[in-house]
Amino acid sequence: MWCWKVYQLKLKKRKIPLNTIVIQFETEADDRTLLKERTLQFESDEKPEKLIVDGVHYWKDYHLKIQIFID
């Protein structure tokens, strides 16, 4: 599973944080790769220069239990 930590919209003089994720769903590509599509909402009347996605990483559940002993 891919996870994103920070979304920002870069304008000429400032950055705007993500307001909300409106729609999110998973689809399968022709090669059976799992894709996650999201519609992101930002509050701004200005035209953005770019979208900043920071902190992208891959996360996989292993469903394993381990014991960690604390002295």
Contacts in CASP RR format, 6 or more apart in sequence:
PFRMAT RR
TARGET T0000
AUTHOR 0000-0000-0000
METHOD contacts of the structure
MODEL  1
MWCWKVYQLKLKKRKIPLNTIVIQFETEADDRTLLKERTLQFESDEKPEK
LIVDGVHYWKDYHLKIQIFID
1 58 0 8 1.000
1 59 0 8 1.000
1 60 0 8 1.000
1 61 0 8 1.000
2 36 0 8 1.000
2 56 0 8 1.000
2 57 0 8 1.000
2 58 0 8 1.000
2 59 0 8 1.000
3 56 0 8 1.000
3 57 0 8 1.000
3 58 0 8 1.000
3 59 0 8 1.000
4 53 0 8 1.000
4 54 0 8 1.000
4 55 0 8 1.000
4 56 0 8 1.000
5 54 0 8 1.000
5 55 0 8 1.000
5 56 0 8 1.000
6 17 0 8 1.000
6 18 0 8 1.000
6 52 0 8 1.000
6 53 0 8 1.000
6 54 0 8 1.000
6 55 0 8 1.000
7 17 0 8 1.000
7 18 0 8 1.000
7 40 0 8 1.000
7 51 0 8 1.000
7 52 0 8 1.000
7 53 0 8 1.000
8 15 0 8 1.000
8 16 0 8 1.000
8 17 0 8 1.000
8 18 0 8 1.000
8 51 0 8 1.000
8 52 0 8 1.000
8 54 0 8 1.000
9 15 0 8 1.000
9 16 0 8 1.000
9 18 0 8 1.000
9 42 0 8 1.000
9 44 0 8 1.000
9 48 0 8 1.000
9 50 0 8 1.000
9 51 0 8 1.000
9 52 0 8 1.000
10 48 0 8 1.000
10 49 0 8 1.000
10 50 0 8 1.000
10 51 0 8 1.000
10 52 0 8 1.000
11 44 0 8 1.000
11 46 0 8 1.000
11 47 0 8 1.000
11 48 0 8 1.000
11 49 0 8 1.000
12 46 0 8 1.000
12 49 0 8 1.000
15 52 0 8 1.000
16 42 0 8 1.000
16 43 0 8 1.000
16 44 0 8 1.000
17 42 0 8 1.000
18 40 0 8 1.000
18 41 0 8 1.000
18 42 0 8 1.000
19 41 0 8 1.000
19 42 0 8 1.000
19 43 0 8 1.000
20 40 0 8 1.000
20 41 0 8 1.000
21 38 0 8 1.000
21 39 0 8 1.000
21 40 0 8 1.000
21 41 0 8 1.000
22 39 0 8 1.000
22 40 0 8 1.000
22 41 0 8 1.000
23 37 0 8 1.000
23 38 0 8 1.000
23 39 0 8 1.000
24 36 0 8 1.000
24 37 0 8 1.000
24 38 0 8 1.000
24 39 0 8 1.000
25 36 0 8 1.000
25 37 0 8 1.000
26 34 0 8 1.000
26 35 0 8 1.000
26 36 0 8 1.000
26 37 0 8 1.000
27 34 0 8 1.000
27 35 0 8 1.000
27 37 0 8 1.000
28 34 0 8 1.000
28 35 0 8 1.000
29 35 0 8 1.000
40 51 0 8 1.000
42 48 0 8 1.000
END
